[in-house]
Structures are given as C-alpha cells and as structure tokens.
C-alpha cells in the first residue's frame, strides 16, 4: 500500500524576506544610477535566486515518516519514522514570530545526532501539534 503524504512543505516565501530586501536595495541603487533595464534585471535575478533557494528544500510529513530533502540536482535526504521521534522542538526568532514562521527540529530516538530540520515553515507550532497527533 502506498504511503500517504499528509503535508508537502517548502520554506515560506517570507523566509527569504532579507534576500528580497537586499536585492531590492541593490535594484534601487541601479535604478538611480544605471537606469530601468539594470533595475529590472537585478530585481528579476533576486526573484530567481529566491525561487532557487526555496525549491532546494522539500519537507514531507507522511503517515509513517518525516522527510527532509535538500538540493536541486544532487539530493540529500534525512528521514525519521514517527515511532523513532524522540523530541520535537520549534525555534522562532523575534523576526520569525512576527512573520508567523519558524524552524521545526525533529530528533530521532535512535541517535541523538540524527535529526530532521524543517526551516522557514509557516505556522510551525500548528504543524508540530499536527505531527504529535499522528498515530504511531
């Protein structure tokens, strides 16, 4: 029987707000010095960079496992079965709390070093509660 995916997540767009602000600032400088074409090119490059950074990360919550995949071409995958989860931690800076996003760290009972990390997730506290509620 195929495994059912309960959540398919990527970092929230707002997780990349600092990159957007930096790229927007550089674009603004180009607008005032080089003209409109440089402004548009810089802004489009910034948006493409954010899309690439965002789509590098995929987080899956299935009925059996928690999976973290990183990479576009080469892939790194970490996973923990629900029954092996030793602890779930939600981390949020002040900035992340304002934007209602954060990081979920799932630690395996098998090894204290084995963990799955979901970075930049929208509403991380709700996701944590949903993960805890999944029957083992």
Secondary structure, 3 states (H helix, E strand, C coil): CCCCEEEEECCCHHHHHHHHHHHHHHHHHHHHHCCHHHHHHHHHHHHHHHHHHHHCEEEEEECCEEEEEECCCCCEEEEEEHHHEEEEEEECCHHHHHCCEEEEEEEECCCCCCEEEEEEEECHHHHHHHHHHCCC
